[in-house]
């Protein structure tokens, strides 16, 4: 799905030098590389504060801790997403309130959010799924009207640009009160282990987040907050600092692959290509088709036989996951989400895709549709 080795080979001298510099310095935790990456990412995003942390799930959890959310508070999130979004809510004793998504973009439905608000609602977590932002104008207006916090889950969308109603462009993750991202190796900006970051333009909130990520300390051994241990290590920061200047180039490479897929599959009735938001660029963390009248299991088996590693993101919605079963929800409550879980397939998508690989994928998909569709 992602050719990390080929990507590494292209920037190997830079990466190896950066890692070697950290090892020689022995500043493995909170070393200069972390601060250098933080400042570079702040500049790239156009945001006042970037607080690095250990991973994207921690970023979500820490954000909710810094906002002072308490057990029993309700947090609205989509049911069609990776489990980490709801997991972070549940881990803090908060109540996940799940809602349906837009059938085109797969992002959280503002109408569904508005209908889910109760007197106990404290926050909304829009997930910018697969590489493009949710309708943040609508989400922020709902939040303003109801005095709610907005935590952007931008773990799949770093580098995407959002055009608001005022004609202003903002980077994904910098629009809400807090933004979160992951640097998991397969992400568009990935390190060589786990990593994450939190973004905000609020000075007081940034100070609180910095305290929470480091055991609740503002002064060493003086703990003003209940915190966690969630730090981005220096080697991962060094890798990310090298890769950050390539992020837009990586996005363009992904967009070129997506354009080739679109051209090949756009006119096929059995295949629905990803919709594009009019408000957001798409950086294609995933390229996700919807199958129409096609047996997905047979389709995946056929691709695997041809050495094509297609994936299903996600086969089971959160409201039907065993750990998150809730009497408030049952099968059929979120028809868009449930239909997507039964029909989506993500094709290989990465920055080093060669033309012969792309041709092989396209030819194989079309061959299956021609000979095996229902």
URQUIVEN-V824889 format. One record per backbone hydrogen bond with DSSP energy under -1.0 kcal/mol. NH is the residue of the N-H (numbers start at 1). CO is the residue of the C=O. Records with the same first field share a line. If there is no record, write none. Layout:
NH = CO / CO
//
This chain:
4 = 2
7 = 3
8 = 4
9 = 5
10 = 6
11 = 8
15 = 11
16 = 12
17 = 13
18 = 14
19 = 15
20 = 16
21 = 17
22 = 18
23 = 19
24 = 20
25 = 21
26 = 22
28 = 26
34 = 31
35 = 31
36 = 32
37 = 33
38 = 34
39 = 35
40 = 36
41 = 37
42 = 38
43 = 39
44 = 40
45 = 41
46 = 42
47 = 42
49 = 200
51 = 198
53 = 196
59 = 55
60 = 56
61 = 57
62 = 58
63 = 59
64 = 60
65 = 61
66 = 62
67 = 63
68 = 65
69 = 64
72 = 93
73 = 70
74 = 120
75 = 95
76 = 123
77 = 97
79 = 99
81 = 79
85 = 82
87 = 83
88 = 84
90 = 86
91 = 87
93 = 90
94 = 89
95 = 73
97 = 75
99 = 77
102 = 107
106 = 102
109 = 100
113 = 109
114 = 110
115 = 111
116 = 112
121 = 118
122 = 74
123 = 74
124 = 149
125 = 76
128 = 153
129 = 127
132 = 129
136 = 134
139 = 135
140 = 136
141 = 137
142 = 138
143 = 139
144 = 140
145 = 141
146 = 142
148 = 143
149 = 122
151 = 124
152 = 178
153 = 126
154 = 152 / 180
157 = 154
160 = 157
162 = 170
163 = 279
164 = 168
167 = 164
170 = 162
172 = 160
174 = 171
177 = 150
178 = 150
179 = 199
180 = 152
181 = 197
183 = 195
187 = 184
191 = 183
196 = 53
197 = 181
198 = 51
199 = 179
200 = 49
206 = 202
207 = 203
208 = 204
209 = 205
210 = 206
211 = 207
212 = 208
213 = 209
215 = 228
216 = 211
217 = 214
218 = 222
222 = 219
224 = 216
225 = 216
228 = 212
230 = 213
234 = 28
237 = 233
238 = 234
239 = 235
240 = 236
241 = 237
242 = 238
243 = 239
244 = 240
246 = 243
247 = 244
250 = 246
251 = 247
252 = 248
253 = 249
254 = 250
255 = 251
256 = 252
257 = 253
258 = 254
259 = 255
260 = 256
261 = 257
262 = 258
263 = 259
264 = 260
265 = 261
266 = 262
268 = 265
271 = 268
272 = 290
275 = 104
281 = 161
283 = 131
285 = 130
286 = 130
289 = 345
290 = 272
291 = 343
292 = 270
299 = 295
300 = 296
301 = 297
302 = 298
303 = 299
304 = 300
305 = 301
306 = 302
307 = 304
308 = 303
310 = 308
311 = 346
318 = 79
320 = 317
321 = 318
324 = 321
325 = 322
329 = 326
333 = 330
338 = 334
339 = 335
340 = 336
341 = 337
342 = 338
343 = 340
344 = 340
345 = 289
346 = 311
347 = 287
349 = 1
358 = 354
359 = 355
360 = 356
361 = 357
362 = 358
363 = 359
364 = 360
365 = 361
366 = 362
367 = 363
368 = 364
369 = 365
370 = 366
371 = 367
372 = 368
374 = 293
//
